[in-house]
Amino acid sequence: MFRLISLLLVASLIILGGCGGSDQDSTNNMNDTLSSNQEDVVVEEFYQLPLPGEFFSSLRDLGVKSKPNLLNPTENIASYTTSAEKAVNFGVYSSDLFYCSTFNLKTDILKYFDNLKRLADDLGISSVVTQETITRIEKNLSNKDSLNNITTKVFYDASAALENSGQGSTLALVIAGGLTESIYLSTKLVSDYKDGSAAIQLIADQKFPMDNLFAYFGKFPDDANISQISGKIAPLQTVFNSLTETAKDTMASKDGRKIIGSETLIMMNAEDYKKIIDKAAFVRNSLISKSSN
Amino acid sequence: MKLFRYLSALILFVSISGVGFAQVKLSKTEPASSLCTDYHKKACKFEKQDILFKYNSQSRDALFRPGQTSKLTFTATKGYDYRLTFAAEDKILQGGNISFKIYDARTKQPLFDSEEEGQAEFEFICDSSINLTIEISLSEASAEAKSKVLYGCVGFLLESRKTLDTGF
């Protein structure tokens, strides 16, 4: 009988030993625990959207100037009580920060970062905005590139933290808030329609990230928050989808590099643009106002 | 009887310890993506020298099995140059390679095939905004290799810059 006990002990220690060991690289030890659950791990189809900061930089490079009093007021944070409101407005405030850092607006930057910190704490991703982050911001208030880098890092870390903690649907809400706010701000910055304007074309082209956002929403068909927020943003998507498209000529290559682009160009006239402006404001206000959900 | 109780308690202890230990390392519900965070930043290197390209936030990592195919859709904006670089851990490549196809996400029209072009990386000029889908595939591993390795990281690095006007 003691032999049996000894054998069981040795076998158990071998099994446990197989699970231990130091991590050699990022995935060495996954084989131990995943081998019996191979079918449980599914690499899904991914949908990526550009950061709001990249969109604002493109507008700035086209000569678009900033305007005051456009951001979601910091005191609105008090009215965001549900997890969906907090996630959406984490995206909205992130987009506001990208706007501030891109156009070098120093007003209330610390208050906006403080809002991000409070929302991140509530969303369970407090590590993305630490006291060290706030200290770095204080030291770099006059440096727009540093502020842009810090904002990018916070947004990127928040995305990774939400995804890695299994909160993909919350991440979708953050991205939805960020995209809606950046489209809203762009329509306020470019308030007058001009035929052939590159800035107007860039705003019309937000149809592409909007398509990706809704494809990403589609990964969470049973999520009530996603259903609610996608319903709120749908009127804006509908206007983008109604824009006409025209075929365009494309060169095959330039300087030895391939040229790639859509076969059609999205067209937007003054009437279309007015609809985009109105719907962007309507949808944005529904996301930031009290009782938005 | 005493011995039987001792044996039962011992087996129970060992079983509980084993389950707990495994769960600390990777629970069944832990997203696979967390295991490869920032892999692309360390592993992807574009071979050609160039200027002004910046990291694009649409880059990402994923967990793959040998032989697996996955898709990623990203937005390319008019007036920007892009370059794409891929990397995978040696243990899942097993001497094989990463192949990728790029197509228009909406029309499904193929635009680039790394195997046909014989290129492991790709750069292009975007002349009108478009959503592009990249279909990334790893070579199927041999039966022997498959018995040793199940998973590894794949990285996709996207870099971009404003399109340069060249010449005088």
Interface residues (C-beta under 8 A of the other chain):
Chain A: M1 L4 I5 L8 L9 S12 I15 L16 C19 G20 D25 S26 T27 N29 M30 N31 D32 T33 L34 S35 N37 Q38 D40 V41 V42 V43 E44 E45 F46 Y47 Q48 L49 P50 L51 E54 S58 D61 T152 F155 Y156 A160 E163 N164 S165 G166 G168 A198 Q201 L202 D205 F208 P209 D211 N212 A215 K248 T250 M251 K254 D255 R257 K258 I259 I260 G261 S262 E263 T264 L265 I266
Chain B: L3 Y6 L7 L10 I11 V14 S17 G18 F21 A22 K25 L26 K28 T29 E30 P31 A32 S33 S34 L35 C36 T37 Y39 N56 S57 Q58 R60 A62 L63 F64 R65 Q68 S70 K71 L72 T73 F74 T75 A76 T77 K78 G79 D81 E89 I102 D104 A105 R106 T107 Q109 L111 F112 F122 E123 F124 I125 C126 D127 S128 S129 I130 N131 L132 V149 L150 Y151 G152 C153 K162 T166
